[in-house]
C-alpha cells in the first residue's frame, strides 16, 4: 500500500476515532500532511456523518490553499486552520480541530488548561489561548491562530474549541485524547473546590514516561478496532 493511501485512510480513521470520543463534533475536522510534499489530506465538513468517514470522502489540499481533489460534499469551512499551520509548522504533520466539551468549558470560564494527572502531564509545555471566538474563515484569522499556537502542541480557541498538532497522526490522537481527559478531570476538581496542578518537576517527569512514542500506536490500535468499517 502506498504511503499516500495509508495516510488517506488514517485521516478517515482519525476522524472516526475522535467522533467515538465525542471530541470532534459535527463541525470538527483533521488533516495529515504527506511527508516531503505540500499536499495534505483533510477530513470532510459538516455534511458528513463522522462515524462513517471513509478514505474516498477525504479532501486533498495543497498547503497554499488550493484544492487538489474534491470528493464531493461540503468543504470544511475552516480548512485554513490546516493549511496555515502546515505551512508554519513543518513539524506538525497532523492537525486536529476539536470541539471538546470540557476543554471548551475551561476556556469559556477563563481557566487555563493545566496538567492535573499523569497522562495530561504533556500539557506542561503550555496551552496558549487564541482570544477570538469567531470561525476561522479568513487568511488573517488563520495566521493569527497559528501565531497563538506557536511551538506548542495545543491551543485553546476561546468560546469555540481547540487545535492539537502532532508529528504523526498517532501522536496527535494521543494528545487529543488526554487533552480532553485532563480537561474533564480539571473541571470536576474545580467544581469540588479547586484543581491541584502537577508541579513543573512532576509534570516533566510524568511526561517523560507517558508522552512516549512507543505508547502512541498502542492507543491508536485500541481505538482503531472500535471504529472499523465493514
Secondary structure, DSSP 8 states (H G I E B T S, - for coil): --HHHHHHHHHHHHHHHHHHHT-STTT-EEEEE-TTSSEEEE---TTS-GGG--GGG-EEEETTS-EEE--SS---TTTHHHHHHHHH-TT--EEEEE--HHHHHHHHTT------SGGGGGGGG--EEE---S---SHHHHHHHHHHHTT-SEEEETTTEEEEEESSHHHHHHHHHHHHHHHHHHHHHHHTT------HHHHHHHHHHHS-HHHHHHHHHHHHGGG---
